[in-house]
Structures are given as C-alpha cells and as structure tokens.
Amino acid sequence: MSQAIIRFGELKVESFVQGVNNNWLIYSELPFSKQHSSGLDGDILIGATPTVEIIDADLDVAVDPQYAYAYSISTDNKLKIAFNKTKHPDKGSALEALKCISITYELGHLTPNGGLYIAIFRNSLGEEIHRTTPISLTQCNTVISTFNDTRQIDTGGYLRCEVIPDFVVS
C-alpha cells in the first residue's frame, strides 16, 4: 500500500474535548486514508514524540507516563489525540505543540472520481482554513477567483490554494 505524510498543523481540528483525566483533540479524517477498524490497527506512525495507540473508549483513561500522547483512529477515520490535562491545559497550547509533528499513514485504494477536484486553501502557516467539496475544474477556477481571505481571521499573510484530484477510497 502507498503511504502519505501530513503534519498535524495541516489537518483541520473539529473539536477540543475536556475529560476527567485527559483533554483530546479530534481532527478531520486523514486525507484518502484506508478505512480503519474500531480496534488497534497499528498502521499510523506519529513522529518525533512518544505515542501509543488506544481505542476510542480509552481517550479519558490516564495516559501511560512513558508516552507523551495517546491516539485513536476508528471507523470514522478521524484522528483523536489525547494528552494529560497538565501537559496541555487548553486547545491553543496543544495545537502549538503538535503543529509540526508528522503523521505517516496508509492510503486506501484510490479511484479517480469522474474528473472532479478539491480546492484546499491554507494560510501562511500551512494550516487548512477551507476545503471545497468535489467540483469540476471550471467550478474550482470560480471558487479560487472569488475566494475572500476574510475567512483567515487569526493569522496574517497570504493564502495558498492547492487543487487536487478527488478520489473514491476503497
């Protein structure tokens, strides 16, 4: 199987959860990732920091002190990363600590989706701020030419747009 590498900072954060023992971040799906089970797959590698894979039900169980983070990915293909509340008491400190850490994962079997494309907009830090649904190249051109950078409210600088083919993952 093919692999992809992405940084946490390139993924969209969907939510920050405060549990009893841990806090955790829920990220959007890993782009074009193979379908995961609800158990431990062992096919994601998080670089530069000690991590352990857990199941979703254990996100609020105390993280073993030998690991900085615990992560889970299940059938929804969303990456959840848990950490002790004393390590990162708020969302901002967790995002800052994780943004440059890489994730290596297996791609699913990719089949082109009828000539459709996805436009991804990133701020000057490389963070995703907007992603279109699959659209034609003509529609991509319209979106790019009319996209207003007012969506970028917390980081100054330029916007970068990437147009990639859309795939059906199986």
Helices and strands as residue ranges (DSSP letters): E 3-7, G 8-10, E 13-18, E 22-29, E 44-46, E 51-53, G 56-58, E 69-73, E 78-84, H 91-98, E 102-106, E 110-122, E 128-131, H 137-146, G 149-151, E 160-169
